[in-house]
Amino acid sequence: MSLKKFISAFLTFLLFTAGAAAQNNPYLIDDVCYQYFSIGETLMDDLSNDAFDLAINALLKRAKEVNDEKARTLYYVERTKRSTRVARRMTDLSAANALVEQNRRETMAVARETGYMQYFFYAYELTQNHYVNTHQEVHAQALLTEMMDIAEKENNEYGLWQSQRYISMLYQRQNDLLNTRKYLKEVIRIYENSEDPNIRRQSLTRVFCDLGDTYLYDTDSSRFYYNKAEEHAKLPADTLRVTYYKAQIAALDGDVKQYRKCRDFCLEDPGFPGPINGGDALFACVDDIIGRQPLDSLARKIRGAVSKRQMIYLRNLAIVNRQEDITSWLGTSIILSMYADISFLNDLKMEEVSAVMENSRLSQEMEGQRARITRLRLAVILLAAALAAALVAILLTRHKNK
């Protein structure tokens, strides 16, 4: 039997045994279409054979037979999603971009034709994910701005909701907390005033946690938004994320028993750390600080394992626990990390702009831009140092006055 015939027979077997899956058909499409769709989702990351293509081609064929326009739209969505997986393995970035963009445009055209506009905007989401994952921040920003402009022009709530959510995530990656906060609050406003079922079925837990992250951990604002995140939890993943933050707050408050209870809940969950990058490493560092382990032990756990945001939290925890050597070391590490982030992001942007516009005029402008970036880096380092010193003084004074 040829490989293609074997795969086809295997898919037929999966389709036969997947009948129960159609009973939980969240897309409300034809049951057989949903079974092929589910098989395609299962095979999405397997690029070793033609099984995925056979599954979604069967989805398209069935969708046309039963005139299911939503299922037909999902066929193109799956192709776009698949193209981002294929693009990861391509060494030619321009060719990878072209592949993803072609599939995006096809999906958008079909989504507009069938009227399922949530998938029109979802094609934007998938493509911007590709750009972010390949460090093309400028392309991602431009794409999301285009997405938001179309959503505003057409007064499409779902498009506005998702474009601003992803723009907030871009700013979050760049540590621009003020813009992150601004867009997250707009995301919440849209949600609270929307009757769109595609929006209302979403969970706001991640949004509120991200909003809490734009404030210092020991402020009333951060705690307020973490509590709001808990109120909006819908899924086990939401509860896990909230418990992760509750563990950190308990450690800051000196409630070691509650911290350990929340920590153990997270660590025992097979889905942890999942999307919470460095969550397990953070807990190991918190254990060191609470247990008053030496700096060397903590430094080994931190390097390359926790984010700058998590380092700021650990520094606050060290201040509360009066561990001056750890506080000082983390303060220096945070400033160096800020400098590295600024250098990395600016270098990426300069490279992208250079690739798009290679000419002498741009070269002259780039020299001026490099000079401005150098001055900006120095200013940020000096400001960060001043803020760090002020924060230490404020927190130590607050702690003594308790």
HUFENQUI-V229496 format. One record per residue. N is the residue number from 1. RES is the residue in three letters. PHI is phi in whole degrees, 0 to 359 (none if undefined). Layout:
n:N res:RES phi:PHI
n:N res:RES phi:PHI
This chain:
n:1 res:MET phi:none
n:2 res:SER phi:290
n:3 res:LEU phi:300
n:4 res:LYS phi:296
n:5 res:LYS phi:293
n:6 res:PHE phi:296
n:7 res:ILE phi:297
n:8 res:SER phi:299
n:9 res:ALA phi:295
n:10 res:PHE phi:295
n:11 res:LEU phi:296
n:12 res:THR phi:299
n:13 res:PHE phi:296
n:14 res:LEU phi:298
n:15 res:LEU phi:297
n:16 res:PHE phi:294
n:17 res:THR phi:273
n:18 res:ALA phi:264
n:19 res:GLY phi:304
n:20 res:ALA phi:296
n:21 res:ALA phi:297
n:22 res:ALA phi:294
n:23 res:GLN phi:292
n:24 res:ASN phi:245
n:25 res:ASN phi:254
n:26 res:PRO phi:293
n:27 res:TYR phi:275
n:28 res:LEU phi:55
n:29 res:ILE phi:253
n:30 res:ASP phi:309
n:31 res:ASP phi:302
n:32 res:VAL phi:293
n:33 res:CYS phi:302
n:34 res:TYR phi:295
n:35 res:GLN phi:295
n:36 res:TYR phi:296
n:37 res:PHE phi:301
n:38 res:SER phi:298
n:39 res:ILE phi:296
n:40 res:GLY phi:300
n:41 res:GLU phi:299
n:42 res:THR phi:297
n:43 res:LEU phi:266
n:44 res:MET phi:307
n:45 res:ASP phi:266
n:46 res:ASP phi:267
n:47 res:LEU phi:260
n:48 res:SER phi:275
n:49 res:ASN phi:207
n:50 res:ASP phi:264
n:51 res:ALA phi:300
n:52 res:PHE phi:300
n:53 res:ASP phi:299
n:54 res:LEU phi:297
n:55 res:ALA phi:294
n:56 res:ILE phi:283
n:57 res:ASN phi:294
n:58 res:ALA phi:294
n:59 res:LEU phi:300
n:60 res:LEU phi:295
n:61 res:LYS phi:300
n:62 res:ARG phi:294
n:63 res:ALA phi:301
n:64 res:LYS phi:291
n:65 res:GLU phi:297
n:66 res:VAL phi:258
n:67 res:ASN phi:56
n:68 res:ASP phi:262
n:69 res:GLU phi:291
n:70 res:LYS phi:291
n:71 res:ALA phi:296
n:72 res:ARG phi:296
n:73 res:THR phi:296
n:74 res:LEU phi:295
n:75 res:TYR phi:302
n:76 res:TYR phi:289
n:77 res:VAL phi:300
n:78 res:GLU phi:297
n:79 res:ARG phi:296
n:80 res:THR phi:294
n:81 res:LYS phi:299
n:82 res:ARG phi:297
n:83 res:SER phi:298
n:84 res:THR phi:291
n:85 res:ARG phi:288
n:86 res:VAL phi:297
n:87 res:ALA phi:299
n:88 res:ARG phi:300
n:89 res:ARG phi:264
n:90 res:MET phi:272
n:91 res:THR phi:275
n:92 res:ASP phi:269
n:93 res:LEU phi:295
n:94 res:SER phi:296
n:95 res:ALA phi:293
n:96 res:ALA phi:297
n:97 res:ASN phi:299
n:98 res:ALA phi:298
n:99 res:LEU phi:298
n:100 res:VAL phi:295
n:101 res:GLU phi:296
n:102 res:GLN phi:299
n:103 res:ASN phi:292
n:104 res:ARG phi:300
n:105 res:ARG phi:296
n:106 res:GLU phi:296
n:107 res:THR phi:296
n:108 res:MET phi:297
n:109 res:ALA phi:296
n:110 res:VAL phi:291
n:111 res:ALA phi:298
n:112 res:ARG phi:291
n:113 res:GLU phi:295
n:114 res:THR phi:274
n:115 res:GLY phi:89
n:116 res:TYR phi:270
n:117 res:MET phi:290
n:118 res:GLN phi:298
n:119 res:TYR phi:278
n:120 res:PHE phi:301
n:121 res:PHE phi:281
n:122 res:TYR phi:296
n:123 res:ALA phi:298
n:124 res:TYR phi:297
n:125 res:GLU phi:301
n:126 res:LEU phi:299
n:127 res:THR phi:289
n:128 res:GLN phi:293
n:129 res:ASN phi:300
n:130 res:HIS phi:300
n:131 res:TYR phi:294
n:132 res:VAL phi:295
n:133 res:ASN phi:291
n:134 res:THR phi:253
n:135 res:HIS phi:60
n:136 res:GLN phi:250
n:137 res:GLU phi:299
n:138 res:VAL phi:297
n:139 res:HIS phi:298
n:140 res:ALA phi:297
n:141 res:GLN phi:297
n:142 res:ALA phi:296
n:143 res:LEU phi:294
n:144 res:LEU phi:291
n:145 res:THR phi:295
n:146 res:GLU phi:298
n:147 res:MET phi:300
n:148 res:MET phi:293
n:149 res:ASP phi:298
n:150 res:ILE phi:295
n:151 res:ALA phi:298
n:152 res:GLU phi:293
n:153 res:LYS phi:298
n:154 res:GLU phi:263
n:155 res:ASN phi:53
n:156 res:ASN phi:262
n:157 res:GLU phi:297
n:158 res:TYR phi:297
n:159 res:GLY phi:297
n:160 res:LEU phi:293
n:161 res:TRP phi:301
n:162 res:GLN phi:285
n:163 res:SER phi:297
n:164 res:GLN phi:286
n:165 res:ARG phi:296
n:166 res:TYR phi:286
n:167 res:ILE phi:296
n:168 res:SER phi:298
n:169 res:MET phi:291
n:170 res:LEU phi:296
n:171 res:TYR phi:296
n:172 res:GLN phi:297
n:173 res:ARG phi:297
n:174 res:GLN phi:270
n:175 res:ASN phi:59
n:176 res:ASP phi:267
n:177 res:LEU phi:290
n:178 res:LEU phi:293
n:179 res:ASN phi:290
n:180 res:THR phi:303
n:181 res:ARG phi:298
n:182 res:LYS phi:300
n:183 res:TYR phi:287
n:184 res:LEU phi:295
n:185 res:LYS phi:294
n:186 res:GLU phi:290
n:187 res:VAL phi:301
n:188 res:ILE phi:294
n:189 res:ARG phi:299
n:190 res:ILE phi:299
n:191 res:TYR phi:301
n:192 res:GLU phi:292
n:193 res:ASN phi:253
n:194 res:SER phi:262
n:195 res:GLU phi:247
n:196 res:ASP phi:292
n:197 res:PRO phi:298
n:198 res:ASN phi:291
n:199 res:ILE phi:270
n:200 res:ARG phi:294
n:201 res:ARG phi:281
n:202 res:GLN phi:284
n:203 res:SER phi:263
n:204 res:LEU phi:266
n:205 res:THR phi:302
n:206 res:ARG phi:297
n:207 res:VAL phi:297
n:208 res:PHE phi:292
n:209 res:CYS phi:296
n:210 res:ASP phi:297
n:211 res:LEU phi:293
n:212 res:GLY phi:300
n:213 res:ASP phi:291
n:214 res:THR phi:277
n:215 res:TYR phi:243
n:216 res:LEU phi:294
n:217 res:TYR phi:299
n:218 res:ASP phi:263
n:219 res:THR phi:261
n:220 res:ASP phi:297
n:221 res:SER phi:296
n:222 res:SER phi:298
n:223 res:ARG phi:294
n:224 res:PHE phi:300
n:225 res:TYR phi:286
n:226 res:TYR phi:294
n:227 res:ASN phi:293
n:228 res:LYS phi:297
n:229 res:ALA phi:299
n:230 res:GLU phi:293
n:231 res:GLU phi:297
n:232 res:HIS phi:263
n:233 res:ALA phi:297
n:234 res:LYS phi:241
n:235 res:LEU phi:242
n:236 res:PRO phi:305
n:237 res:ALA phi:296
n:238 res:ASP phi:294
n:239 res:THR phi:298
n:240 res:LEU phi:297
n:241 res:ARG phi:296
n:242 res:VAL phi:297
n:243 res:THR phi:296
n:244 res:TYR phi:302
n:245 res:TYR phi:286
n:246 res:LYS phi:297
n:247 res:ALA phi:296
n:248 res:GLN phi:295
n:249 res:ILE phi:297
n:250 res:ALA phi:299
n:251 res:ALA phi:295
n:252 res:LEU phi:297
n:253 res:ASP phi:280
n:254 res:GLY phi:80
n:255 res:ASP phi:270
n:256 res:VAL phi:296
n:257 res:LYS phi:297
n:258 res:GLN phi:292
n:259 res:TYR phi:302
n:260 res:ARG phi:294
n:261 res:LYS phi:297
n:262 res:CYS phi:291
n:263 res:ARG phi:301
n:264 res:ASP phi:295
n:265 res:PHE phi:302
n:266 res:CYS phi:292
n:267 res:LEU phi:293
n:268 res:GLU phi:276
n:269 res:ASP phi:278
n:270 res:PRO phi:296
n:271 res:GLY phi:274
n:272 res:PHE phi:263
n:273 res:PRO phi:278
n:274 res:GLY phi:52
n:275 res:PRO phi:287
n:276 res:ILE phi:271
n:277 res:ASN phi:300
n:278 res:GLY phi:78
n:279 res:GLY phi:298
n:280 res:ASP phi:292
n:281 res:ALA phi:294
n:282 res:LEU phi:299
n:283 res:PHE phi:298
n:284 res:ALA phi:299
n:285 res:CYS phi:289
n:286 res:VAL phi:299
n:287 res:ASP phi:301
n:288 res:ASP phi:295
n:289 res:ILE phi:292
n:290 res:ILE phi:296
n:291 res:GLY phi:278
n:292 res:ARG phi:55
n:293 res:GLN phi:283
n:294 res:PRO phi:293
n:295 res:LEU phi:302
n:296 res:ASP phi:303
n:297 res:SER phi:296
n:298 res:LEU phi:293
n:299 res:ALA phi:300
n:300 res:ARG phi:295
n:301 res:LYS phi:283
n:302 res:ILE phi:283
n:303 res:ARG phi:305
n:304 res:GLY phi:75
n:305 res:ALA phi:248
n:306 res:VAL phi:235
n:307 res:SER phi:277
n:308 res:LYS phi:297
n:309 res:ARG phi:302
n:310 res:GLN phi:292
n:311 res:MET phi:295
n:312 res:ILE phi:298
n:313 res:TYR phi:299
n:314 res:LEU phi:298
n:315 res:ARG phi:294
n:316 res:ASN phi:300
n:317 res:LEU phi:295
n:318 res:ALA phi:295
n:319 res:ILE phi:296
n:320 res:VAL phi:300
n:321 res:ASN phi:270
n:322 res:ARG phi:55
n:323 res:GLN phi:251
n:324 res:GLU phi:296
n:325 res:ASP phi:294
n:326 res:ILE phi:291
n:327 res:THR phi:302
n:328 res:SER phi:295
n:329 res:TRP phi:296
n:330 res:LEU phi:293
n:331 res:GLY phi:300
n:332 res:THR phi:295
n:333 res:SER phi:297
n:334 res:ILE phi:295
n:335 res:ILE phi:297
n:336 res:LEU phi:296
n:337 res:SER phi:293
n:338 res:MET phi:298
n:339 res:TYR phi:297
n:340 res:ALA phi:296
n:341 res:ASP phi:296
n:342 res:ILE phi:298
n:343 res:SER phi:298
n:344 res:PHE phi:297
n:345 res:LEU phi:295
n:346 res:ASN phi:291
n:347 res:ASP phi:297
n:348 res:LEU phi:298
n:349 res:LYS phi:295
n:350 res:MET phi:296
n:351 res:GLU phi:294
n:352 res:GLU phi:295
n:353 res:VAL phi:297
n:354 res:SER phi:298
n:355 res:ALA phi:292
n:356 res:VAL phi:279
n:357 res:MET phi:228
n:358 res:GLU phi:265
n:359 res:ASN phi:204
n:360 res:SER phi:293
n:361 res:ARG phi:299
n:362 res:LEU phi:297
n:363 res:SER phi:301
n:364 res:GLN phi:295
n:365 res:GLU phi:295
n:366 res:MET phi:295
n:367 res:GLU phi:299
n:368 res:GLY phi:296
n:369 res:GLN phi:295
n:370 res:ARG phi:298
n:371 res:ALA phi:296
n:372 res:ARG phi:294
n:373 res:ILE phi:296
n:374 res:THR phi:300
n:375 res:ARG phi:294
n:376 res:LEU phi:296
n:377 res:ARG phi:300
n:378 res:LEU phi:297
n:379 res:ALA phi:297
n:380 res:VAL phi:294
n:381 res:ILE phi:298
n:382 res:LEU phi:296
n:383 res:LEU phi:295
n:384 res:ALA phi:297
n:385 res:ALA phi:297
n:386 res:ALA phi:295
n:387 res:LEU phi:294
n:388 res:ALA phi:297
n:389 res:ALA phi:296
n:390 res:ALA phi:295
n:391 res:LEU phi:295
n:392 res:VAL phi:300
n:393 res:ALA phi:297
n:394 res:ILE phi:296
n:395 res:LEU phi:292
n:396 res:LEU phi:294
n:397 res:THR phi:296
n:398 res:ARG phi:300
n:399 res:HIS phi:294
n:400 res:LYS phi:292
n:401 res:ASN phi:279
n:402 res:LYS phi:290
